[in-house]
Amino acid sequence: METLEFDDVGDAIREGRALRPANAYRILFALENLDFRPLAVADPIPLGRQILEAAGLEPERGYSLFAIVGNGDFEDVRLDEPFDLRGAGAERFVAFLTDRDFKFEVNSHEERWGKPVISGQVLAVLAKLGLDEAVFREVRGGTDVLVEPEMLIDLAAPGVERFFTAPRPPVEIEIVVNTRARLVRGPTVTFEQIVELAFPGPHEANVVFSMTYRKAASTPHAGELGAHGVVTTKQGTVFNVTRTVQS
């Protein structure tokens, strides 16, 4: 197989494929200001210190390095342990140079966090979301902001960030079902909803459906979906549904 000049880790994740042989692998890197920039590393299984050195930082200064995995969680990247870019589902890396706690509020309850950045996924867990609820960031004098799981919030800004839960606003998302564009009230859809879009109407008891999907927002981004299964979609998520009549 031809060796590429570089392969993009984010592209591989979104396309649901393995990394290709390359001279370098591109990730996204930021300090605590969350200004992500492309960064190339030569090894698909770099040490944490190799990532910092590629960013022009000195690991001995006491940096903490984290990978942001698909669901928004922060995974600790040890400086002298390998981190496998091929299967971790992470393209974004953040380095912090801090040892302080950061205060914020969720539904008027004070919380503390050991990093200057927090993800929407972590906030959702802390808020103990109910069905069809979402987390919002309070903007005094402005429009409150819906916090999606993959979003990152800077807690180091002046003042105390305040978050609250409220019903999630309905969103129409265009997906593709058996090559045809369809609008759904997202972001989550069920196996049964997709079957109805692919083959509307009643079905005989001996009819069985099988389904695959790709380019989904949920992890894994591609795979098979069974009866009563649920997938989190995004614009362009693709479903293929097969109808089989059993004898």
C-alpha positions in Angstrom: 0.0 0.0 0.0 1.2 3.5 -0.9 2.5 5.5 2.0 0.8 8.9 2.2 2.5 12.2 3.2 0.0 12.4 6.1 -3.3 11.0 7.2 -5.9 12.9 9.2 -7.1 11.2 12.4 -10.3 13.2 12.4 -11.2 12.1 8.9 -10.5 8.5 9.7 -12.9 8.7 12.7 -15.7 10.4 10.8 -15.3 7.9 7.9 -15.2 4.9 10.2 -11.9 3.6 8.8 -8.5 2.7 10.0 -5.5 5.0 9.7 -3.6 4.6 6.5 0.2 4.2 6.4 1.6 7.7 6.4 4.7 9.7 7.2 2.7 11.8 9.7 -0.7 11.8 11.4 -2.6 15.0 11.9 -4.5 15.7 15.1 -6.0 18.9 16.6 -4.1 20.4 19.6 -4.9 23.3 21.9 -3.8 24.8 25.1 -6.4 25.8 27.7 -7.6 28.7 25.4 -9.2 26.0 23.2 -7.8 27.5 20.1 -7.4 24.2 18.2 -4.8 24.0 15.5 -3.6 21.1 13.3 -0.6 19.2 14.6 1.4 16.5 12.9 3.0 13.6 14.8 5.2 11.0 13.1 4.0 7.9 15.1 0.4 6.6 15.1 1.2 5.5 18.7 3.0 8.5 20.2 4.0 9.1 23.8 2.3 12.0 25.5 5.6 13.9 25.6 6.0 13.4 21.8 2.6 15.2 21.3 3.7 18.1 23.6 7.1 18.3 21.9 5.4 18.4 18.4 3.5 21.4 19.7 6.7 23.1 20.7 6.2 22.6 24.5 8.6 21.4 27.2 7.0 18.4 29.0 9.1 19.0 32.1 7.3 22.2 32.8 4.4 20.2 34.3 1.8 20.1 31.5 -1.2 17.8 31.9 -2.3 16.3 28.5 -5.8 15.0 27.7 -7.4 13.4 24.7 -11.0 14.4 24.1 -12.8 11.2 23.0 -16.0 10.9 21.0 -18.4 11.4 23.8 -16.7 14.5 25.1 -14.9 12.8 28.0 -11.3 13.8 28.9 -8.9 10.8 28.8 -5.6 11.3 30.6 -2.6 10.9 28.3 0.5 9.9 30.3 3.7 11.6 29.2 5.7 8.4 29.1 3.0 6.0 27.9 2.0 5.3 24.3 -1.4 6.6 23.1 -2.8 4.7 20.2 -4.4 7.1 17.7 -5.6 4.1 15.6 -8.5 3.1 17.8 -9.0 5.7 20.5 -11.6 7.7 18.7 -9.9 11.0 19.6 -8.6 13.7 17.3 -8.5 16.6 19.8 -5.9 17.0 22.5 -5.6 19.7 25.2 -2.7 20.6 27.4 -3.2 22.4 30.7 -0.6 24.1 32.9 -2.6 24.5 36.1 -3.4 22.9 39.5 -6.4 25.0 40.6 -10.0 24.1 40.9 -12.7 25.9 38.9 -16.1 26.7 40.2 -19.4 26.7 38.2 -23.1 26.1 38.9 -25.5 23.5 37.5 -29.1 24.2 38.4 -28.0 26.6 41.1 -25.8 23.9 42.7 -22.1 24.7 43.0 -19.6 22.3 41.4 -15.9 22.2 41.2 -13.7 20.9 38.3 -10.0 20.3 38.2 -9.5 21.5 34.6 -10.1 25.0 33.1 -12.3 23.3 30.4 -15.3 21.1 30.7 -17.3 19.2 28.0 -21.0 19.2 27.4 -21.0 15.5 28.0 -19.6 15.9 31.5 -22.1 18.7 32.2 -24.9 16.4 31.1 -23.8 13.8 33.6 -23.6 16.3 36.4 -27.0 17.7 35.5 -28.6 14.2 35.5 -30.6 15.0 32.4 -34.2 13.8 32.1 -35.7 12.5 28.9 -35.7 15.1 26.1 -33.8 17.6 28.4 -30.6 19.5 27.5 -28.0 21.7 29.3 -28.0 25.4 28.6 -25.3 28.0 29.4 -26.8 31.1 31.0 -26.0 34.3 29.1 -27.1 37.3 31.2 -28.6 40.0 29.0 -28.3 37.7 26.0 -29.6 34.4 24.5 -28.8 31.3 26.5 -26.7 28.7 24.6 -27.6 25.1 24.1 -24.6 23.0 25.2 -24.1 20.0 23.0 -22.1 17.0 24.2 -19.1 17.6 22.0 -18.8 21.3 23.0 -16.0 22.6 25.3 -16.7 25.4 27.8 -13.9 27.6 29.2 -14.2 27.8 32.9 -11.2 30.1 33.4 -13.0 33.2 32.0 -13.9 35.9 34.5 -17.0 35.2 36.6 -18.8 31.9 37.5 -20.3 30.0 34.6 -23.9 29.0 35.3 -25.7 26.1 33.6 -29.3 24.9 33.8 -31.5 22.1 32.3 -34.5 22.7 30.2 -36.5 20.9 27.5 -34.4 20.3 24.4 -35.7 22.3 21.4 -36.8 20.2 18.5 -34.3 19.9 15.6 -34.9 18.7 12.1 -32.0 16.7 10.7 -31.6 15.5 7.1 -30.5 11.9 7.0 -30.3 9.4 4.1 -32.4 6.2 4.1 -31.8 3.8 1.3 -30.3 6.6 -0.8 -33.2 9.0 -0.2 -33.0 12.2 1.9 -35.4 12.2 4.8 -36.0 14.8 7.6 -36.3 13.5 11.2 -36.8 15.2 14.5 -33.3 14.5 15.9 -30.9 14.0 17.2 -31.9 10.4 18.2 -33.8 7.9 16.0 -34.9 4.4 16.6 -34.6 1.3 14.5 -38.4 1.3 14.1 -38.5 4.9 12.9 -36.0 4.2 10.2 -37.8 1.0 9.1 -41.0 3.1 8.7 -39.1 5.6 6.6 -37.6 2.9 4.4 -40.7 0.7 4.1 -43.8 2.6 5.3 -47.0 0.8 6.2 -47.9 -2.5 8.0 -45.8 -5.6 7.4 -46.5 -9.4 7.6 -45.2 -11.3 10.6 -42.7 -13.2 8.4 -41.0 -10.0 7.2 -37.6 -9.2 8.9 -35.5 -6.0 8.6 -31.8 -5.6 8.9 -30.1 -2.2 9.1 -26.6 -0.7 8.9 -25.7 3.0 9.5 -22.6 5.2 9.0 -21.6 8.8 9.6 -23.5 8.9 12.9 -22.9 11.3 15.7 -22.9 8.6 18.3 -20.0 6.2 19.0 -19.4 4.0 17.1 -20.0 6.1 14.1 -20.9 3.1 11.9 -22.3 -0.3 12.5 -25.4 -2.5 12.6 -28.6 -1.5 14.4 -31.1 -4.0 15.8 -34.7 -3.9 16.8 -35.4 -1.2 19.5 -31.8 0.2 19.0 -31.1 3.9 19.0 -28.6 6.0 17.1 -27.7 9.7 17.6 -27.7 11.2 14.1 -26.2 14.3 12.5 -26.7 15.9 9.1 -25.9 13.3 6.5 -26.1 10.1 8.6 -26.7 7.2 6.2 -29.0 4.2 6.8 -29.4 1.1 4.6 -32.4 -1.1 5.4 -32.9 -4.5 3.9 -36.3 -6.3 3.9 -36.3 -10.1 4.0 -39.3 -12.4 3.7 -38.8 -15.6 5.7 -40.4 -18.8 4.4 
